[in-house]
């Protein structure tokens, strides 16, 4: 019988409509039904009908999250929960426990800083949650009993194994096996984010990845099988006791796999966020069109012909809406009725929609008629007018480097789109924090040459939980690289900056430190008055409004206030004020005002730099002061100060390098790269040699984060190409450094190393 069923394809069984936005997650609730989560902020429970088991109806809508809901977990019925319980995690950073019988929230668990990405329930009833804040948390009776950093970057999924151990998947491309807080093993093999995990009973675990593959692993960490066939990010994977595997992807397909081979692909009118198997072997899919669909191989559970027809029609409409001809969106083309309007000049052309095609016509003024030219097709030249991504043509498909050593992401964009909406959707798709929103928008505008876009002033970010201020967030800051024809990555032109900030978090931290000082009789004199606090808030308001920097002002008294705090406040309280100064110097007034305090014997900026990097060093101070110095390169008026203090700055940072965290390493590498550009411009050979030496130290350190190493290598290559230190670099054995770097798995490191090798060979 099994062989017979294996040859039968899945067909539509049931459609569950009710969600008002993307359906993000699915949870099979034993015999009780199916729970689904959505971007509409709700969890919904669907139960099978008594007369037709394959027909589901909406039983309960659980509303309590303040933003979209993602992972779900089921707790079987017990004395406490006679009809079971559902656990949900949201973009709002909360984990909620729902009593299914009453539909009420029993526990509201708060503690994560960013979006909750995964949930599992331990045998003793503890809830384990993973988050983009890098941590796993264990909750008992609504309280976090322990938490720890599980990966260096976002944790994307967590599942419980039958052994009681846990497995996590992360944006660092690895999975980790945990017994309590102890990592037993790290699974490496994926080349991009591990987004989804599932058990394959009796064999091991399955992983779904942004690298477009699904892998089956033994719990020893060995890859047993790789399933290749998806053409975009794979979000979810599930297994059935029959041995079948199902996966859902951004490419809009549910794929069914048997023994590693794709046996069926089912297209959806939107991306497939999640897939789960019912015990019967039926498959449930969560789609971005807000619909949940159940698929079956049993003839007695097939959907009504009308429902199947509706699904096929939706699919057809969706595909039509995406189709382009000659770079034109088909649905934007006029119908045949447009030909009833005469042309204005002889030879005028018009493209109209005929069925699923675009047909070109030319106006014949002699005959007063439109002559058919022929069907419009996408020719090879159309690629120059844009790029194709996932089968759709866009004006741009950007490569976005999100830092943290993570793989490059693809960001498609059309100039006609609202960059804020594009950024929101892209961050959700990539499971990245919405705190990156402004950075992504800025990136889009900068790289599409749209300097004048004005956002809708009525926009209010609908998401919460993204306000925590953590000095050291990854930055999208990106300088434009203008390579010579023969080199991909060198020389570097222009300066890199750290030009984004969590202003609300900075102000909150300053207010918190100020309250601490005010409550201490010995330090009360150092605290800010209400007037000073208001002044700081006004400065931040000006800094936020970057589009009016040409007309807004930062006064000398504003800068004096910041410098007063930096001089007088205890070292452990400096970092949010340094961060404010870091952003202030990007304002034209801020830079010129600060410069006034560096003249003569009393160089306050130098004094503050020394205070920030002198031991015992505070990591947050070191990070923020390096970033602040990096931002000084924006203002040409600081060239002389940067050059005259160059040796002291590099020496001081070099001595505290052993205590750097990853973000400080990246900031330091960025500082060296900016200095390379400056000293090349100044034709200062002595300084070039010093920057070269410091950059080579980072470039040859394979334990360095990818971005830090890359920037150091670009600095080395630029100094060799445009500077006067090529022979010195060769004496420093740059050949072997480039040779090792060329073997890197990271494409950009390998490429810049190849640039340097080529440069060594050229006379």
N, C-alpha and C positions, 0 to 999 in steps of 0.2 A: 504493500500500500504506500510506503514511504517513497519508493521510487516513482510511483504514479503521481503523487502529489508534487514531488520535486520538479516535475516537468510542467506543472500548471503555473500560469503567471498570476501575479496579483492584479486585482481589479478593484474599482471603488466599491466600498461597502456602505459607508455612512458618512455624512457631513455634519459637523457640529458647528453651528453658527451662534454667535452671541458676543464674542469679544469685539471690541471697537477699534483694535489696533493689532500690530504684530503679535502673534502667539509665540512666546519665547521658550516655554518649557512644558514638559509632559511628565506626569507621575502616574504610574499604574497603582491604584489603591486596592490591591488584593481583589476580593470579590465585590468591593463597594463601588467600583467604577473607575473613572479617569479624572484626574485633576490636571488643569492647565493654567499656565501663568501668562501674563500679557503685558505689553507696553501700556495697556489701558489702566494699569495700576491694580488690577484685580486678579484673584485666583478663582477659577470656576470648577465646580464639581459636576461631572456628567454621569448619570446612571443609566444602566441598560433597562430597556422596557421589559415588562413582564411577558408580553405577548411575542415580541420579536427581540431576542437577545442582542441582535446586532444593531438595533436602533437605540441610540442614546438621546437622552433629553437632559436639559439643564436642571440640576437639582438645587444648587446653592451658588451664590456669588459672594465671595469673601472680599470685602473692601476695607483696607486699613493701611496699605502702603501709600506713601506720598509720592512715589515715583514708580518707574516700571519694575515689574517683578520678573525674576529669572528662575533660579533653581528651586526645586521642590523636593520634599521627601515625605514618605508615608510612615505613619506609626499605627500598627495594627490595633484593633479594638482591645480594650482592657477594662478593668473596673473603673479606672479614672475616665477613660474615653470609650463609652459603650459602642460608639459607631466609628471609632478610630480618630486620628488627628493628622493634620497636615502641617508641615513646616515649610515656610517660604522665605526666600532671601531677595532683597531688592537693591535697586540702584540707590535707594535712600539710606543704605548702609545697615538697615535693620534686618534682624531675623525674627520672624513672627511664628508663634505656635497657635494653631487654630483647633478648637474643639468642633469636629464635623457635626456633631449632634445639634449644637446650639448655633454654630456659625460664628462664634465669638472668639476674640483673641484671648488666649489664656496667659501667654507670656510674650512680652515685647523685649527682645534682647538687643541692647545697644552697646557698641564698643568698637566695631570696625570703623576705619577712617574712610574707606572707599567702598565701592559696590561689592556686594556679596555675590560670589561666582559659583559656589558649590555647596552642597549640603549632604550630610550622611548621618545616620543614627546608629549609635553604638549599641551593643547587646544589653548594656545596663540602662539604656534610655537616654544617655548623654547625646547632645546634638553637637556635631562637628561642622564648622563652617569654614569655607575658604574665601579669600577676598583679594581684590586688586591691591590691597594695602600690604601684600606679601605674606600675610599671616594666616595661620590656622588658629581657630579658637574652639575650646571645648566648653559647652554650656551645660549647666546642671541646675534644674529648677529656676531657670531664667537668669542665672548668674554665670559670668565667665569664670570658670575655675582655673583655667590656664590658657595661655596663648603664646605662640612663638613664631619667629620669622622662618617660614618654610623654604622660601626661595629668595634670591636677590631681587627679583622683579615680581610682577603680578602672578598670583596663583589663580589658575583658571578653572580648576575642577578638583573634586575630591570624591573618592568612593571607598567604601568599607569592603575588605576582603573577608572571606569566610573564616580566616584565621584570627580575625579581630584586628588585624593591622590595617593601615590606611595607605592609599596611593594618591599622590597629587600630580597634577599636570600644570605646566607653567609657561609663561611667555618666554622663558629662557630656553625653550625647546626640549626641556628634560621632564622626566617623571621621577618622583621620589617615593620610596617605600618607607613607611613610618611604623615603628612600634613605640607607642607613646610619643615622646618628643625626640626619640632617637631615629636618625635616618639610617636605615639598614643598607640601602642601595640606591644609586642614581642611575636611571635608565637613559642612555643617550642613543640617538638614532634619527630623530626627527630634525629637520633643518629649519623649523619655524615653530611658532606657538603650538603647544598641545592644548587643544580647546575642550575635548570631550573624552571621557573614560567610561568603560563598561566592563563588567565581568564576562568572561567566556568560561562558564562552569566546567571544572575538570581539566581545563587546559591552561588558562592564564588570564590575561587582560587585553582589552582592545583600546586603542587610542586613535582619536580623530585629530587631524592637525591642519594648520593653515598652510602647510607645505603641499596640500591637495591629496595627501595619502591617508590611508587607514592602516595601522599596523597591529599585528597580534604578537604579544610578548609572553614568554614564559616568565614566571615570577623570579627567575634567576637573573632576568635582564636581557635574555637572548631574544632576538627578533625571530619569530617562527614563520611569519608570513607578512607580505606587504601587499595591500590592495590598491592598485593604481587605476584611475579612470575618471575621477572627478577633475574638473577643469578650473576649480576655484577653491577657496577656503572650505575645509570640511569642519562643520560645527559640532556634529553629534554622531554617535555610533551606539548600536545596541546588538545584543545576541539573543538567539532563541535556543531552547534545548535541542531542537532538531539539527543545530549546527549552522543555521542560516545567520548571516550578519546583515544589518541594515545601516545605512549611513545617510546623513542629510547635509547639504552643502549650499554655499552661496551661488553655486551654478544652477540652482533651482531643481535639482534632481534628488529624488530618493533613489538610492541604488541598493539592490539586493545582491549579496555575495554568497557564493557556495564554494568552499574549499579555495578561497582566494580569487575566484573568478567572478566577474560581474555577470549575473544571469538575467538581470532586468533593471531598466532605468525608467523611472516614472517622473515625468516633468510636472512641475507645479507653476502656478501663476505668481511666483515670488520665491524668495530664498527659503530653504527648509532649515529652520532653526533647531528643531529637535525631532528625534525619532525614538519610538519605544515599541517593543513587541508585547502583545497580549499573550496570555498563556496558550490561547487557541492557535497561535501562530500568526494572527492578524497583526498588521503594523499600523501604528498611529503616527501621523506627522503633524508638526506645528509649522505653519507657514506665515510669511510676512504679510499675506493678504488678510490676516485676522481670522482665518478659517482652520479648524482642526479636521483632518480627514482620516478615516479608517479604511485600510486596504485589506482585502481577503483573497484567499485562493479557493474558498468554499462556495460552490454555486448557490447554496441555500442562503447565503448571507450577502448576496450582491445588492447594490443600490438599485432603486427604481430607474428605469431607462431615462426618465425625465431628469433625474438628479445627475446621471452620468452625462447627459446632453448639456446640462448647465455647466458642469465642470469643463467639458471640452470647449464650450463656448467662451468661458472665462479665460481658458488657456489661449485660445485663438486671439481674443481681444488683447490679452496681455502681450503676446508676441507681436501683434500688429502695432501696438503702441511703442514697441522698442525698435521696430524695423526702420532702417534708413535706406534711402536710395540716393546715390550721388551726394551723400553727406546731408540729405534732407530727411527729417523725420516724417515717415509716411502719414501719420495721423494729422500732421500739420498742413498737408497738401490739400488744396481745394478739390471738390468733386467735379464731375463732368459738366455740371451746370455753369461752371466758370467760363466754359467755352461759348456761352451765349452772349457774353459781353465782348464787343469788338476790341481788337488791339488798337494801340495808339500809333505805332510806327511799323513800317515794313520790316520784317525779320525779327520782331519782338518774340521772345520765347516764353513759354509757360509750362510748368510741370503740374499735371493733375493726377489725382488718384483714380485708378481703375481697378477695382477689386483689391488684390494684395500687391499691386504694382504701381509704379510711378511712370507715367507716359508723357513724353515731351511733345509739345506742339509749337509751330511757328506761325506768326500772323502774316498772311498773304494779302497785302493791301489791294493788289490788282483784282483778285477774285473776291475780296472781302470775306475771307474765311480763314479758319485755323487749319493749317496743314499738319497732319500727324508726322512727326519726325521718327519716333520709335520709343521703345521702352528704355527707361533710365536704369543703368546698372552701376554698381560701384566698381569703377575701373582702378587700375594700379595707381594712378595719379592721385586718387582721392585720399590716400594715406597722408599726403602732404598737407591736407587740410584738417588733419586731426589724427587721432589714434584710436584703434579698436581695442576695447577691453571687455572681456566676457561677451563677445559677439555684438557689442554696441559701439558705435562710433562716438567719440567725445572730442571736444576741442583740445583737451589736454588729458594725459594720464601721467600724473606726477609720481616720481619715486620719492617717498617720504622716509627719511631716516629719523626714527623716533628715539635714537640714543639707546643707552643701556646695553649696547652691544647686540641689539635685537635686529632681526632681518629687516630689509627694506620693505616698506608697504607700498602698494599701488593705490593712488587716489585719483579717480576719474572726475573730470569737471568740465562743464560747459559754461561759456561766458554768460549765457542767458540765465543761469541758475543763481539763486541767492546763496552766497558762500557760507552764510551762517547755517542754513538748512543742510547744505552739503556736508559741512563739518560735523553737525550733530549726527546725521545718519552714518557718516563714515566712522565716527568714534564709537557709536553703538555697535556697528558691524565688526569693528576690530577689537571690541571689548576694551577700549582705552578710557581712562578717566575723562569726564566731561570738563575737568579743570583745564584740559588742553585746548578747549574750544577757541579761545582768542588766538592762541598760537597757530592753530590750523588755519583759521580765517586769514591771519596775517600772511601765513605761508602761501595760501591760494592767491591772495591779492598780489603779493610780491612777484610770484612766479608766473602769473597770467598778465602782468603789466597793468593791473587795474588799481591805480593808486587812489582813484576818486570815489570808490564805492562808499555809499552812506548807508549804514545799517538802519533798520526800522527802529526808531526811538521808543516805540511802544513795546519792544521785545522784552520779555522777562524770562530769565532762565527757569524752566519749570522744575529743575532738579534740585534736590537738597543733599546735604551730607558731603559736599565737596569743598567745605570752607576751612577745613583744618589746615593750618599753616605749617608746612614742614620745609625748613630751608634745605634745598637739595633736590627739588623736583626736577625731572628731566626737562630739558628745554629744546624747543624746535628751532632755536636760533640758527639761522643759516646764512652764511655769506655766499656771494655768488663766485663760483670758480670759473675763471676765464682761461682755459688751457690753450697752449699753442697747438697747432694742428697735429704735431707729432706726439704730444703727451696728453694723457687723459686727465690727470689731476694736478699738474703743476704748470706754471707757477701759481701761487695763490695771489689773487688781487682783492683788495678791500679787506675790511676787518670783520671778524666775527664778534657778536655781542650776546650778552645774556639780557634780553630785553623784554622778558615777561615776568610778572610777579603776582603773587596772591595777596593783593593789597589788603583785603578784609582781614586775612589771617595775620598780616604784619601789624596792622593797627590793634587787633585784639591782643597780640602778644605784648606790644608796647604798653597797652593799658593794664595788662596783667602785671607786668614788671613794675609799672608805676604804682599800682595799688600796694605791692609788696614793700616798696620803698616808703610809701606814705604811712604805712602801718608800723614802721620801725622808727622809734624816736631818734636813733643815732643817724638814720639816713633820710629822714623826712625832708631835710633841706634840699636833697637831690631830686625830689619828685617834681613832676610837672603840675602847673596850675591848670584849672579848667580852661583858661584862656589859651594856654600853650597847647593843650590837647586838641582844642578846636582848630588851632592854627595848623597842627599836623594833619588833621582830617581835611582841611582845606587844600593843603599841599597835595595830599593823595588824590583828591578830586581832580586837581589840575593834571596830575601825572597820568591818571586814567584816561583822560580825554586827549589822546595822541593826535587826533585830527585837527586840534586847535593849538598845537605847539607854536605855530607861527604867530598867534595873536595872544596867547596866555602868558602869564609871567610867574617867575619864582623870585621872590625878593631876597635881598641880602640878609634880612632879618630871619627869613625862613631857613636859609643855609646856616646862619649863626646858631639858630636853635638846635639844629641837627648836630652841629659840631660841639656845642655845649654838652649835649647828652653823651656824645661819643667820648668826650674828654673826661666827664665826671662820673658816668654810671659805671658800676662794677663790671669787670670783663665778661662775666657770665650773662650779662644783660645787654651786651652790645649788638648781637647779631641782627635783631629786627631793625635797629636804627641804621646799621651799615647797609642793610638791604634797601631801606628807604633812600639812603644816599646813592646807592648803586643805580636806582631808577631816576633819581633827581638829576644826575649828571648827563642823562640822555636828553634832558630838556636844555635848549640853548642857553637860557638864563641860568640854569642850575650849574652848568659847566663854568660859565664865566664868573659866576658868584663864588664858586669853590676856589677858582684860580687865585682870587684876591687873597685867600687865606694861606697861600703857599709861598707868597713872596717874602723876601728878606730872611732874617734869621729864624723867625717864628713860623715854620712850616707845619701848620696843624695837620694837614693830610698825612705827612710823613710820620708825625707823632702818633696819629691814630692807627696807621698801618703797623707801626712797631708794637703798639699796645695789643693789637689783634693777633699778631703772630708770635709774641713773646710768651715763653712758657710760664706756668703750665698752660699749654694752648687749649682753647675750646674749639672742637671741630667745626661748629657752626660759624664761629668768628672767622676761622681760616678760610672756609668755603666762601662766605659772603664777601670778605675783603678781596680775595682773588678776583671774584666776579666783578666787584666794583672797579678794580684797577683795569680789568679787561674792557669795561665800558668807557673808561677814560679815552680809549683809542678812537672813539666816535668823534671827539672834539679836537680839531686841529690845534687849538690853543694849548692843549696839554702835551703836545709833542716834545717840547723842551723838558718839561718836568719828567715825563716818562723816560727820556734818554738820560737825563742827569742822575736819576735815581735807579737806573737800570740794574747796576751791579748789586746795590744793596737789596733791591727787591728780590732778585734771583737768588742771592746768597741766603737771605732770610727764609725764603720758601723752600730752598733746597735742604736747609737744616731741619725743617719740620715735615718734610716729605714722608718719612717713615710713618707718621701718624695720619696721613691723608686717607679719607675714605674715597670710594669710587667717584663720587661727584667732584671732590676736590681735585682728584687726578685729572678729570676731564677739564675742569676750569684752568688748572695749571698748564695743560697741553694747549688749551686755547690761548692762554696768555703768551706762551712761547711762539705760537703761530702768528699772533698779532705783532709780537716783537720782531719776528723774522721779516714781516712785510715792512715794518717801520725802518729797521736798520738797513734793509736793502735800499729803501727809498733815500735814506740819509747817506748811503755809500760808506757806512761805518764798518770797516773790515774787522776791527777789534771786537766790536759788539756782535758782529755776525758770527765770529768764531765762538763766542761765549754761548749764544743762543743755539748754535749747531751742537755744541758739546752737550748741553742740557737736553735738547730734543733727541739726540742719538741715544741718550740714556733711557728715555721712555720707549723709543722705537725698538730697541733690542730686548725690552722686557716683555716676554710673551705672556706674563701673568696680568699684564695691563688690560683694561677694558678696551674693546675694539675701537671705540670712537677716540679714546685718548691716543692710542697707538697710531691710528690713522692720521690724526691732526699733527702728531709729532713727525711722521714720515713726510707729510705734505710740507711741513716747515723745512725739513732737511732737503727735500727735492728743490724747493723754491730757492733756498740759500745757495744750493749748488748751481742752479740754472741762471738765476738773475744776480746772485751775489758774487763775492770774490773769494769764496772758500771751498771751491770744488776740490782742490788738491789737498786741503786740510781734511775734508771729509774722507777722501780716499786713504789718507794717512791714518784716520781713525777707524779704518776697516769697514767703511760703509758697504763694501761689496758683500761681506758675509751677512750683515744685518739685512740687506735687501734680499739676499738669497733665501734666508730663513723666512722673511716676511712674505715672499712670493709663494711659499707653501701654505700660507694661511687659508683656512676654509672661508674666510670672509672675502668677498669679491673685491671690495674697494681697497683693502689692505694689499691684496695680491696685485691689483692693478697699479697702485702707486709705487709698489716695490719694483714692478716691471718698468715703470717710468724712470726710476732711479738707475736701474741696471742699464737702460738704453742711454741715459744721460752719461753714465760712466764711459760707455763705448764711444760716444761722440766727441770729436775733437773741439 
